[in-house]
Amino acid sequence: MSQAQAAALRTLLAERRLAGSVRTTRRQSLLYAQRTLTGNPDYTFGLGDWRTATLDEVVAAVKGAIGDNISDGDPARGYISPDCTMAGIHAHAAALRPLLRDGGATVLLATGHPTGLLEHYAELASALRAAGNQVVRPLDDHRLETATPTHAAGTSGIRFVSGVGCAFDDEAILHTHLPDYMEVMISATSSAGQRIDLVIADHGMAGAAIEAGIPTLSIADANDVALPLAHARGRHDHMLCIEDNFTPAQFIPVTEFMLAQASGKSQR
């Protein structure tokens, strides 16, 4: 992968506001940090770090992840350093490289942001399968027997689309930050004696996997503070910080670059 291709992607990230000046404001990120510290499951993502964290620690963790102090500067604006985003893309590619080279791993992909990230994960799932890895689909089309904070028992559940686990209700897949869906998938695979080598996910889908001690490639926006906090505490190695309010087509260059970097093949 040439330096010119990396530089071109870095420029594109800023042009499309996936990094640089982003839509997620500092005000919202700081508010979400405060809500995380109350233990709200919509913001803790199934991670328990909030119980012993301070606001200063969370702010510092986010700054380390995105290169911006969410408690300082214009609160109506937001910023993610393109260099931080590029570092996350390279980290994900490096973690994927042995799987795309050697195969043999068991991987679970899931998203709480299907309108933006589903296509990205689906492309990764396809590449992982082609390289000889097993992409698992635990509890496909299964409704949760217990209630979540947003749905009654027996209403919402898990459905896999192109190898990617999503929460669903009736005929619609859901935007959710909750960890409940990943927690039951992990429980099901554990009960079946199936090992998961890697989870690729975001929000509560990622948080629940990290909490369970499973190696995880996560995607986090600036306001998804539970993931940077876990990362700063050494519980999580591979995090990609990027704006998550986008159409899938905007993300295609990130996916293509990541897969090219991981496979050692040049982009066209």
C-alpha positions in Angstrom: 0.0 0.0 0.0 1.6 3.3 -1.1 2.0 6.4 1.0 0.2 8.2 -1.8 -2.9 6.0 -1.4 -2.8 6.5 2.4 -2.5 10.3 1.9 -5.4 10.3 -0.5 -7.6 8.4 1.9 -6.7 10.8 4.7 -7.7 13.7 2.5 -11.0 12.0 1.6 -11.8 11.4 5.3 -11.7 15.1 5.9 -13.6 16.0 2.8 -16.4 13.6 3.7 -16.3 14.7 7.4 -15.6 11.2 8.5 -12.6 12.7 10.4 -11.4 16.3 10.8 -14.4 18.6 11.4 -17.2 16.1 12.1 -20.9 16.3 12.8 -20.7 14.9 16.3 -20.3 17.9 18.5 -18.1 18.3 21.6 -21.2 19.2 23.5 -22.9 15.9 22.7 -19.7 13.9 23.4 -19.3 15.5 26.8 -23.0 14.9 27.6 -22.7 11.2 26.6 -19.6 11.0 28.8 -21.6 12.2 31.8 -24.5 9.8 31.0 -22.0 7.0 30.7 -20.8 7.6 34.3 -24.4 7.2 35.5 -24.4 3.6 34.3 -27.0 4.1 31.5 -26.8 1.0 29.4 -27.4 3.0 26.2 -24.0 4.6 26.8 -21.9 2.1 28.8 -22.2 -0.5 26.0 -22.1 -3.4 28.5 -18.7 -2.3 29.8 -18.2 -2.0 33.6 -15.4 0.7 33.6 -17.9 3.5 34.3 -18.2 2.2 37.9 -14.6 3.3 38.8 -14.0 6.1 36.2 -14.1 9.9 36.7 -15.1 12.4 34.1 -11.6 13.6 33.8 -10.4 10.1 33.0 -13.1 9.7 30.4 -12.3 13.0 28.8 -8.6 12.1 28.7 -9.3 8.7 27.2 -11.4 10.2 24.4 -8.7 12.8 23.8 -6.2 10.0 23.4 -8.4 8.2 20.9 -9.6 11.2 18.8 -6.9 13.8 19.3 -9.4 16.4 20.7 -10.5 17.6 24.1 -14.3 17.3 24.2 -14.4 19.6 27.3 -12.6 22.4 25.6 -13.1 24.5 22.4 -16.3 25.3 20.6 -19.0 23.0 22.1 -21.0 23.3 18.9 -18.3 21.8 16.8 -16.6 18.4 16.8 -13.2 17.1 15.7 -11.6 13.7 15.1 -7.9 13.8 14.1 -7.6 12.2 10.6 -4.3 10.8 11.9 -6.1 9.0 14.7 -8.6 7.6 12.2 -5.9 6.5 9.9 -4.1 4.8 12.8 -7.3 2.9 13.6 -7.7 1.8 10.0 -4.1 0.5 9.9 -4.7 -1.2 13.3 -7.8 -3.0 12.0 -5.9 -4.0 8.8 -3.0 -5.4 10.8 -5.3 -7.5 13.0 -7.1 -8.8 9.9 -3.9 -9.6 8.0 -3.1 -13.1 9.5 -6.8 -14.1 9.1 -6.8 -13.2 5.4 -3.4 -14.9 5.0 -3.9 -18.1 7.0 -7.7 -18.5 7.6 -8.9 -20.9 10.3 -10.4 -18.4 12.7 -13.9 -18.2 14.0 -15.2 -14.6 13.6 -18.4 -13.0 14.7 -19.5 -9.7 13.1 -22.3 -7.5 14.4 -23.5 -3.9 14.3 -25.8 -1.6 16.2 -25.6 0.9 13.4 -26.8 -1.1 10.3 -27.8 1.9 8.2 -24.1 3.0 8.1 -21.8 0.2 8.9 -23.6 -3.0 7.7 -22.0 -2.9 4.2 -18.5 -2.5 5.7 -18.9 -5.5 7.9 -20.5 -7.5 5.1 -17.5 -6.9 2.9 -15.2 -8.0 5.7 -17.3 -11.1 6.3 -17.0 -12.0 2.6 -13.2 -11.6 2.6 -12.8 -13.6 5.8 -14.9 -16.5 4.4 -13.0 -16.5 1.2 -9.8 -16.8 3.1 -11.0 -19.9 5.0 -12.3 -18.4 8.2 -15.7 -19.4 9.8 -18.1 -16.5 10.0 -20.6 -17.6 12.6 -24.3 -16.7 12.9 -25.3 -17.6 16.5 -29.1 -17.3 17.3 -30.0 -16.2 13.8 -33.6 -15.1 13.7 -33.9 -15.7 17.5 -36.0 -13.4 19.7 -34.7 -12.5 23.1 -36.5 -14.2 25.9 -35.8 -11.4 28.3 -36.7 -7.7 28.0 -34.2 -5.1 27.1 -34.4 -1.4 28.1 -36.2 -0.7 24.8 -38.2 -3.9 24.0 -40.4 -6.3 25.9 -39.4 -10.0 26.1 -40.0 -11.9 22.9 -40.2 -8.9 20.7 -36.8 -7.9 19.5 -34.1 -10.4 18.4 -31.1 -11.1 16.3 -31.0 -11.5 12.5 -27.9 -11.9 10.3 -27.7 -10.0 7.1 -24.7 -11.0 4.8 -23.0 -12.6 7.8 -23.5 -9.6 10.1 -25.6 -9.8 13.2 -28.2 -7.1 13.7 -30.9 -6.4 16.2 -34.4 -6.6 14.7 -38.0 -5.9 15.6 -40.8 -7.2 13.4 -39.5 -6.7 9.8 -37.0 -3.9 10.6 -33.3 -4.1 11.7 -32.6 -1.7 14.5 -30.2 1.1 15.5 -29.2 0.1 19.0 -26.4 0.8 21.5 -27.4 -1.9 23.9 -25.1 -4.9 24.7 -28.0 -7.4 25.2 -27.9 -8.9 21.7 -24.1 -9.6 21.8 -24.4 -10.9 25.3 -26.9 -13.6 24.4 -24.9 -14.5 21.2 -21.7 -15.0 23.3 -23.6 -17.0 25.9 -25.1 -19.2 23.1 -21.7 -19.9 21.5 -20.1 -20.6 24.9 -22.9 -23.0 25.9 -22.4 -24.8 22.6 -18.6 -25.1 23.3 -17.8 -22.9 20.3 -14.8 -20.5 20.6 -14.9 -17.1 19.1 -11.5 -15.9 18.0 -12.5 -12.4 17.0 -15.4 -10.0 17.2 -15.8 -7.1 14.7 -18.4 -4.7 15.9 -19.5 -1.3 17.3 -21.3 0.2 20.3 -22.9 -2.4 22.6 -22.1 -5.2 20.2 -18.4 -4.4 20.7 -18.6 -3.5 24.4 -20.2 -6.8 25.4 -17.5 -8.7 23.5 -14.7 -6.7 25.2 -16.3 -7.2 28.6 -16.3 -11.0 27.9 -12.6 -10.8 27.1 -12.9 -11.6 23.4 -10.4 -9.9 21.0 -12.4 -7.2 19.3 -12.1 -4.8 16.4 -14.3 -1.9 17.3 -15.6 1.3 15.5 -16.3 4.3 17.7 -17.6 7.8 17.1 -16.3 10.7 19.3 -19.4 10.3 21.6 -19.0 6.5 22.1 -16.9 7.2 25.1 -17.1 3.7 26.8 -14.9 2.2 24.1 -12.1 4.7 24.4 -12.2 4.4 28.1 -11.8 0.6 27.8 -9.0 1.1 25.3 -7.2 3.5 27.6 -7.4 1.0 30.4 -5.8 -1.6 28.2 -8.8 -3.8 27.8 -9.1 -3.4 24.1 -6.4 -3.1 21.5 -7.9 -2.3 18.1 -10.3 0.7 17.9 -11.1 2.8 14.9 -12.5 6.2 15.8 -14.5 7.8 12.9 -17.8 9.7 12.4 -20.6 7.1 12.3 -23.3 9.4 10.8 -22.9 8.6 7.1 -24.4 6.8 4.2 -22.8 3.5 3.4 -21.3 4.7 0.1 -19.2 7.3 2.0 -17.4 4.5 3.8 -16.5 2.3 0.8 -13.0 3.8 0.4 -12.3 3.0 4.0 -13.4 -0.6 3.5 -11.4 -1.0 0.3 -8.2 0.5 1.8 -8.5 -1.7 4.9 -8.9 -4.9 2.9 -6.2 -4.0 0.5 -3.8 -3.2 3.4 -4.8 -6.4 5.2 -4.4 -8.6 2.1 -1.2 -7.0 0.8 -2.9 -6.2 -2.5 -2.8 -2.8 -4.2 -6.0 -0.9 -4.7 -7.1 -0.4 -8.3 
